Amino acid sequence: MIKFLDLQKITKKYETEIKEALMRVVDSGHYLFGEELKNFEIEYALYCGTRNCVGVGNGLDALRLIFRAYIEMGFMNQGDEIIAPANTYIASILSITDNQLKPVLVEPDISTYNIDSDRIEMAITARTKAILIVHLYGQNAYQDKIANLCKKYNLKLIEDNAQAQGAFFKGKRTGSLGDSAGNSFYPGKNLGAFGDAGAVTTNDDELAKMIRILSNYGSSGKYINMYQGMNSRLDEIQAAILRVKLKYLDADNYRRREIAQFYCKNIKNPFITMPFAGHQTLVLNSAAHVWHLFVIRCSERDKLQDFLLNNGVQTLIHYPIPPHKQAAYAEYNGMTFPVTEAIHKEVLSLPISQVMVDEEVKRVVDTVNNWKE
Ligand SMILES: *Cc1c(COP(=O)(O)O)cnc(C)c1O
């Protein structure tokens, strides 16, 4: 069986260094706010090319804290509108509604699956305060056109960079393209910890400072509480592991690109729609895509998934139900987003990771090519 994602094998790759890093933490006696976090924040900020990185508990918290900070800073108020893609993981939307802000959903582009920049302007109202772009599946969603809309209407541009650590747009990394970005280091992400972890990256020093305060009980100094904050921290163990894996992130993403390129070249099946190949290049800083997921489409998706499983290839669906059709968002259930709904019915994610060997990649290709409707 070719596993969708073999985390055990990924860990094995860095085992010696990770064990050293863990022992360093065990011996240090510092388990929160120590040297590992301080150094990871410096190293990840340098990697992304931002002035600041603030470690937090997870990716959802990173995004929640960004909105909360903008509210405390007076840039937005409860009830204001945030433009977001209709086609995203639920966490993007939760970060908005958790702050009593209102998500205004915009359809994606059917070829990239990212927010359709042509449909954003008509969704802007007097209450719009930000555009949340999601670099879905590892592909950059930033466009100069979106940044120009933000300038024109005085909106914040926020990136959900949970799926695209290491991706580029014109030589700049995702996570550094907007006013602020939420990063997730959930174990399955391109840069994954051994549990929950996340970070906010931003060039805005005031925002970074506010997020440090809000993520630590709202305290500006020990036992001095300026805000009703929360507890969301990136601990020393996770930071130490992330420091090891960050060193190999570009090499790991390169391997993902190789596999994606092989899939794109060799999967030839008239019943299957391949992902947008506009960024098919192995050159690092011009390529936008880091292939967190390799997502194909098929009108008989469920049958294809069964066929692949029966032939030894495990796949997953990202995602089966869009946020506006979830019970948690009952007030949105009556809305229709045809592009989003079509995507959710047809998508299927093939295995892709830095530890897949050529033989496995070839077997995936052959199995997919053998499928007939
Ligand atoms: C994983 C993910 C998140 C949330 O990250 P967690 O660390 O799991 O909280 C947010 N947005 C997107 C698009 C994600 O894929």
Ligand as a Chemical Component Dictionary entry (heavy atoms), coordinates in Angstrom:
data_LIG
# 
_chem_comp.id                   LIG 
_chem_comp.type                 NON-POLYMER 
_chem_comp.pdbx_formal_charge   0 
_chem_comp.three_letter_code    LIG 
# 
loop_
_chem_comp_atom.comp_id 
_chem_comp_atom.atom_id 
_chem_comp_atom.alt_atom_id 
_chem_comp_atom.type_symbol 
_chem_comp_atom.charge 
_chem_comp_atom.model_Cartn_x 
_chem_comp_atom.model_Cartn_y 
_chem_comp_atom.model_Cartn_z 
_chem_comp_atom.pdbx_ordinal 
LIG C1 C1 C 0 -4.168 23.468 8.440  1  
LIG C2 C2 C 0 -4.876 24.694 8.037  2  
LIG C3 C3 C 0 -5.220 25.701 8.959  3  
LIG C4 C4 C 0 -5.158 25.508 10.441 4  
LIG O1 O1 O 0 -3.970 25.129 10.971 5  
LIG P1 P1 P 0 -3.930 24.344 12.391 6  
LIG O2 O2 O 0 -2.485 24.430 12.757 7  
LIG O3 O3 O 0 -4.397 22.960 12.143 8  
LIG O4 O4 O 0 -4.789 25.093 13.338 9  
LIG C5 C5 C 0 -5.743 26.881 8.474  10 
LIG N1 N1 N 0 -5.955 27.073 7.168  11 
LIG C6 C6 C 0 -5.664 26.126 6.250  12 
LIG C7 C7 C 0 -5.912 26.422 4.816  13 
LIG C8 C8 C 0 -5.129 24.906 6.656  14 
LIG O5 O5 O 0 -4.865 23.969 5.741  15 
# 
loop_
_chem_comp_bond.comp_id 
_chem_comp_bond.atom_id_1 
_chem_comp_bond.atom_id_2 
_chem_comp_bond.value_order 
_chem_comp_bond.pdbx_ordinal 
LIG C1 C2 SING 1  
LIG C2 C3 SING 2  
LIG C2 C8 DOUB 3  
LIG C3 C4 SING 4  
LIG C3 C5 DOUB 5  
LIG C4 O1 SING 6  
LIG O1 P1 SING 7  
LIG P1 O2 DOUB 8  
LIG P1 O3 SING 9  
LIG P1 O4 SING 10 
LIG C5 N1 SING 11 
LIG N1 C6 DOUB 12 
LIG C6 C7 SING 13 
LIG C6 C8 SING 14 
LIG C8 O5 SING 15 
# 
